[in-house]
Amino acid sequence: MGEEENNNSSSKNSGGCDGGMVEAPAAKENGRAADPRLQAISDAIRVVPHFPMPGIMFNDITELLLRPAVFKDAVDMFVERYRGMGIAAVAGIEARGFIFGPAIALAIGAKFIPLRKPKKLPGEVISETYVLEYGTDCLEMHVGATEPGERVVVVDDLVATGGTLSAAIKLLGLWNNRTHILT
């Protein structure tokens, strides 16, 4: 859900023996035909400059969440990507990972692991501190949330510096260094 430039455009080429119009092949993205749902998802994400502080380009997903069909399409695209891959768990990073993560986990038959801010989880936890583009933060996870050999998908809203994602990977690996992490 980060910022990405969208260069998809529909074009037609004239050609063929009858001089009629022939549609150009579908645009490819990462070797796949571009999914038509991406435009509605992209249109529903508002970029807010200088929030929460100067220099940050915040991607607001509120409009996406207010449009059930678009929200469903976003979740469905993740589900289609990870279904059938033997995913045992979806780890969601607070807070937007909590919006998409449980829906994805339920749809693929996996458990959901909340990765929370400090002091939000009761009981025994492990933690990982990381650097943000505007400070530092920490994630915590319940001890025993993953099992050896599990495949885990990590869900977050964007990758800016990579600090949060790196912390999540380290956190999941601290408990179980044999966990397979897919992002």
DAZI-V515644 format. One record per pair of residues at least 24 apart in sequence whose ideal C-beta (glycine too) atoms are under 10 Angstrom apart, sorted by the first residue. I is the first residue (numbers start at 0). GAP is how many residues later the second one is. D is the distance in whole Angstrom. If there is no record, write none. Layout:
BEGIN
i=I gap=GAP d=D
i=I gap=GAP d=D
END
This chain:
BEGIN
i=0 gap=40 d=8
i=0 gap=41 d=10
i=0 gap=44 d=7
i=0 gap=58 d=6
i=0 gap=60 d=6
i=0 gap=63 d=8
i=0 gap=73 d=8
i=0 gap=95 d=7
i=0 gap=98 d=10
i=0 gap=99 d=8
i=0 gap=154 d=10
i=0 gap=155 d=8
i=0 gap=156 d=5
i=0 gap=157 d=6
i=0 gap=158 d=10
i=1 gap=43 d=9
i=1 gap=55 d=9
i=1 gap=57 d=6
i=1 gap=154 d=9
i=1 gap=155 d=7
i=1 gap=156 d=3
i=1 gap=157 d=6
i=1 gap=158 d=8
i=2 gap=39 d=10
i=2 gap=42 d=9
i=2 gap=44 d=7
i=2 gap=54 d=6
i=2 gap=55 d=10
i=2 gap=56 d=6
i=2 gap=155 d=7
i=2 gap=157 d=9
i=3 gap=25 d=10
i=3 gap=34 d=9
i=3 gap=38 d=8
i=3 gap=41 d=10
i=3 gap=55 d=10
i=3 gap=154 d=10
i=4 gap=37 d=10
i=5 gap=28 d=9
i=5 gap=32 d=8
i=5 gap=33 d=7
i=5 gap=36 d=6
i=5 gap=37 d=9
i=6 gap=27 d=10
i=7 gap=26 d=5
i=7 gap=27 d=10
i=7 gap=28 d=9
i=7 gap=30 d=7
i=7 gap=31 d=7
i=7 gap=34 d=9
i=9 gap=26 d=10
i=34 gap=38 d=9
i=34 gap=41 d=10
i=34 gap=42 d=7
i=34 gap=45 d=9
i=35 gap=37 d=9
i=36 gap=32 d=9
i=36 gap=33 d=8
i=36 gap=35 d=9
i=36 gap=36 d=4
i=36 gap=37 d=8
i=36 gap=39 d=8
i=36 gap=40 d=6
i=37 gap=35 d=9
i=37 gap=36 d=9
i=37 gap=39 d=8
i=39 gap=24 d=9
i=39 gap=27 d=8
i=39 gap=29 d=8
i=39 gap=30 d=5
i=39 gap=33 d=7
i=39 gap=34 d=9
i=40 gap=26 d=9
i=40 gap=29 d=6
i=40 gap=30 d=9
i=40 gap=32 d=6
i=40 gap=33 d=5
i=40 gap=36 d=8
i=41 gap=28 d=10
i=42 gap=24 d=9
i=42 gap=27 d=8
i=43 gap=25 d=10
i=43 gap=26 d=5
i=43 gap=27 d=8
i=43 gap=29 d=9
i=43 gap=30 d=8
i=44 gap=25 d=10
i=44 gap=29 d=10
i=44 gap=112 d=10
i=44 gap=113 d=10
i=51 gap=82 d=8
i=52 gap=80 d=9
i=52 gap=81 d=6
i=52 gap=82 d=9
i=53 gap=80 d=9
i=54 gap=78 d=8
i=54 gap=79 d=8
i=55 gap=76 d=10
i=55 gap=77 d=7
i=55 gap=78 d=7
i=55 gap=104 d=8
i=56 gap=101 d=10
i=56 gap=103 d=9
i=57 gap=99 d=10
i=57 gap=100 d=9
i=58 gap=37 d=9
i=58 gap=98 d=7
i=58 gap=99 d=6
i=60 gap=35 d=7
i=60 gap=38 d=8
i=60 gap=39 d=9
i=60 gap=96 d=7
i=60 gap=97 d=10
i=63 gap=35 d=9
i=64 gap=31 d=10
i=64 gap=34 d=7
i=64 gap=35 d=10
i=70 gap=28 d=9
i=70 gap=29 d=9
i=70 gap=32 d=9
i=71 gap=31 d=9
i=73 gap=25 d=10
i=73 gap=26 d=7
i=73 gap=29 d=9
i=73 gap=30 d=10
i=74 gap=24 d=9
i=74 gap=25 d=6
i=74 gap=26 d=10
i=74 gap=27 d=10
i=74 gap=28 d=5
i=74 gap=29 d=6
i=74 gap=31 d=10
i=74 gap=32 d=7
i=75 gap=27 d=9
i=75 gap=28 d=9
i=75 gap=31 d=8
i=76 gap=27 d=10
i=77 gap=25 d=8
i=77 gap=26 d=5
i=77 gap=29 d=8
i=77 gap=30 d=9
i=77 gap=75 d=8
i=77 gap=77 d=8
i=78 gap=24 d=8
i=78 gap=25 d=6
i=78 gap=26 d=10
i=78 gap=27 d=9
i=78 gap=28 d=4
i=78 gap=29 d=6
i=79 gap=27 d=10
i=79 gap=28 d=10
i=80 gap=27 d=10
i=80 gap=72 d=9
i=80 gap=101 d=9
i=81 gap=25 d=9
i=81 gap=26 d=6
i=81 gap=28 d=8
i=81 gap=69 d=9
i=81 gap=71 d=6
i=81 gap=100 d=7
i=82 gap=24 d=7
i=82 gap=25 d=5
i=82 gap=26 d=9
i=82 gap=27 d=10
i=83 gap=24 d=8
i=84 gap=25 d=10
i=84 gap=66 d=7
i=84 gap=68 d=8
i=84 gap=95 d=10
i=84 gap=97 d=7
i=85 gap=24 d=9
i=85 gap=63 d=10
i=85 gap=64 d=9
i=85 gap=65 d=5
i=85 gap=94 d=9
i=86 gap=24 d=10
i=86 gap=63 d=8
i=86 gap=64 d=5
i=86 gap=65 d=7
i=86 gap=66 d=5
i=86 gap=93 d=9
i=86 gap=95 d=7
i=87 gap=25 d=10
i=87 gap=58 d=8
i=87 gap=59 d=7
i=87 gap=61 d=8
i=87 gap=62 d=4
i=87 gap=63 d=6
i=87 gap=64 d=7
i=87 gap=65 d=9
i=87 gap=91 d=9
i=87 gap=92 d=9
i=88 gap=24 d=5
i=88 gap=56 d=7
i=88 gap=57 d=6
i=88 gap=58 d=9
i=88 gap=61 d=6
i=88 gap=62 d=8
i=88 gap=63 d=5
i=88 gap=64 d=8
i=88 gap=65 d=10
i=88 gap=83 d=9
i=88 gap=90 d=8
i=88 gap=92 d=10
i=89 gap=62 d=7
i=89 gap=63 d=5
i=89 gap=64 d=8
i=89 gap=65 d=6
i=89 gap=92 d=10
i=90 gap=24 d=6
i=90 gap=48 d=10
i=90 gap=50 d=8
i=90 gap=54 d=8
i=90 gap=55 d=8
i=90 gap=61 d=5
i=90 gap=62 d=7
i=90 gap=63 d=5
i=90 gap=64 d=7
i=90 gap=65 d=9
i=90 gap=77 d=6
i=90 gap=78 d=9
i=90 gap=80 d=8
i=90 gap=81 d=6
i=90 gap=88 d=9
i=90 gap=90 d=8
i=90 gap=92 d=10
i=91 gap=24 d=9
i=91 gap=61 d=9
i=91 gap=62 d=8
i=91 gap=63 d=5
i=91 gap=64 d=8
i=91 gap=76 d=9
i=92 gap=24 d=10
i=92 gap=46 d=7
i=92 gap=61 d=7
i=92 gap=62 d=7
i=92 gap=63 d=4
i=92 gap=64 d=8
i=92 gap=71 d=6
i=92 gap=72 d=8
i=92 gap=74 d=9
i=92 gap=75 d=6
i=92 gap=78 d=10
i=93 gap=26 d=7
i=93 gap=43 d=10
i=93 gap=45 d=8
i=93 gap=46 d=9
i=93 gap=62 d=9
i=93 gap=70 d=10
i=94 gap=61 d=10
i=94 gap=62 d=9
i=95 gap=59 d=8
i=95 gap=60 d=7
i=95 gap=61 d=4
i=95 gap=62 d=9
i=96 gap=57 d=8
i=96 gap=58 d=4
i=96 gap=59 d=5
i=96 gap=60 d=7
i=96 gap=67 d=9
i=96 gap=71 d=9
i=97 gap=57 d=9
i=98 gap=56 d=9
i=98 gap=58 d=8
i=99 gap=55 d=5
i=99 gap=56 d=9
i=99 gap=57 d=8
i=100 gap=52 d=8
i=100 gap=53 d=9
i=100 gap=54 d=4
i=100 gap=55 d=9
i=101 gap=53 d=9
i=102 gap=52 d=10
i=103 gap=49 d=7
i=103 gap=51 d=7
i=104 gap=48 d=8
i=104 gap=50 d=9
i=107 gap=45 d=8
i=109 gap=40 d=9
i=109 gap=41 d=9
i=109 gap=42 d=9
i=109 gap=43 d=8
i=110 gap=34 d=8
i=110 gap=35 d=9
i=110 gap=36 d=10
i=110 gap=39 d=9
i=110 gap=41 d=10
i=111 gap=33 d=10
i=111 gap=43 d=9
i=112 gap=28 d=6
i=112 gap=29 d=8
i=112 gap=32 d=5
i=112 gap=33 d=7
i=112 gap=37 d=10
i=112 gap=39 d=7
i=112 gap=40 d=10
i=112 gap=41 d=9
i=112 gap=55 d=10
i=112 gap=58 d=10
i=112 gap=59 d=8
i=113 gap=25 d=10
i=113 gap=26 d=9
i=113 gap=27 d=8
i=113 gap=28 d=8
i=113 gap=31 d=8
i=114 gap=24 d=5
i=114 gap=25 d=7
i=114 gap=26 d=5
i=114 gap=27 d=10
i=114 gap=30 d=9
i=114 gap=39 d=8
i=114 gap=40 d=9
i=114 gap=41 d=9
i=114 gap=49 d=9
i=114 gap=52 d=8
i=114 gap=53 d=5
i=114 gap=56 d=6
i=114 gap=57 d=8
i=115 gap=24 d=5
i=115 gap=25 d=8
i=115 gap=26 d=9
i=120 gap=24 d=10
i=124 gap=46 d=10
i=125 gap=44 d=10
i=125 gap=45 d=6
i=125 gap=46 d=10
i=125 gap=48 d=5
i=125 gap=49 d=6
i=126 gap=40 d=9
i=126 gap=44 d=7
i=126 gap=47 d=9
i=127 gap=36 d=10
i=127 gap=38 d=9
i=127 gap=39 d=4
i=127 gap=40 d=8
i=127 gap=41 d=9
i=127 gap=42 d=5
i=127 gap=43 d=4
i=127 gap=44 d=9
i=127 gap=45 d=9
i=127 gap=46 d=7
i=128 gap=34 d=10
i=128 gap=38 d=7
i=128 gap=41 d=10
i=129 gap=31 d=9
i=129 gap=32 d=9
i=129 gap=33 d=4
i=129 gap=34 d=6
i=129 gap=35 d=9
i=129 gap=36 d=6
i=129 gap=37 d=4
i=129 gap=38 d=9
i=129 gap=40 d=8
i=129 gap=41 d=9
i=130 gap=30 d=7
i=130 gap=31 d=10
i=130 gap=32 d=5
i=130 gap=33 d=10
i=130 gap=35 d=9
i=130 gap=36 d=9
i=131 gap=28 d=8
i=131 gap=29 d=7
i=131 gap=31 d=6
i=131 gap=32 d=7
i=131 gap=35 d=10
i=132 gap=27 d=5
i=132 gap=28 d=5
i=132 gap=30 d=8
i=133 gap=26 d=9
i=133 gap=27 d=10
i=135 gap=27 d=8
i=136 gap=26 d=8
i=136 gap=27 d=7
i=136 gap=30 d=8
i=137 gap=29 d=8
i=137 gap=33 d=10
i=138 gap=25 d=7
i=138 gap=28 d=5
i=138 gap=29 d=6
i=138 gap=31 d=9
i=138 gap=32 d=6
i=138 gap=33 d=10
i=139 gap=31 d=8
i=140 gap=27 d=9
i=140 gap=30 d=5
i=140 gap=31 d=7
i=140 gap=33 d=8
i=140 gap=34 d=7
i=141 gap=33 d=9
i=142 gap=31 d=10
i=142 gap=32 d=7
i=143 gap=31 d=7
i=143 gap=32 d=9
i=144 gap=26 d=9
i=144 gap=27 d=8
i=144 gap=30 d=7
i=144 gap=31 d=9
i=144 gap=34 d=10
i=145 gap=25 d=10
i=145 gap=26 d=6
i=145 gap=27 d=9
i=145 gap=29 d=6
i=145 gap=30 d=5
i=145 gap=32 d=9
i=145 gap=33 d=5
i=145 gap=35 d=10
i=146 gap=28 d=9
i=146 gap=29 d=7
i=146 gap=31 d=9
i=146 gap=32 d=8
i=147 gap=27 d=10
i=147 gap=28 d=6
i=147 gap=29 d=9
i=147 gap=30 d=5
i=147 gap=31 d=8
i=148 gap=27 d=8
i=148 gap=29 d=5
i=148 gap=30 d=7
i=148 gap=31 d=8
i=149 gap=26 d=7
i=149 gap=28 d=8
i=149 gap=29 d=5
i=149 gap=30 d=7
i=149 gap=31 d=10
i=150 gap=28 d=8
i=150 gap=29 d=4
i=150 gap=30 d=8
i=150 gap=31 d=6
i=151 gap=24 d=9
i=151 gap=27 d=5
i=151 gap=28 d=7
i=151 gap=29 d=5
i=151 gap=30 d=7
i=151 gap=31 d=9
i=152 gap=27 d=10
i=152 gap=28 d=8
i=152 gap=29 d=5
i=152 gap=30 d=7
i=153 gap=27 d=6
i=153 gap=28 d=8
i=153 gap=29 d=5
i=154 gap=28 d=9
i=155 gap=27 d=8
i=158 gap=24 d=8
END
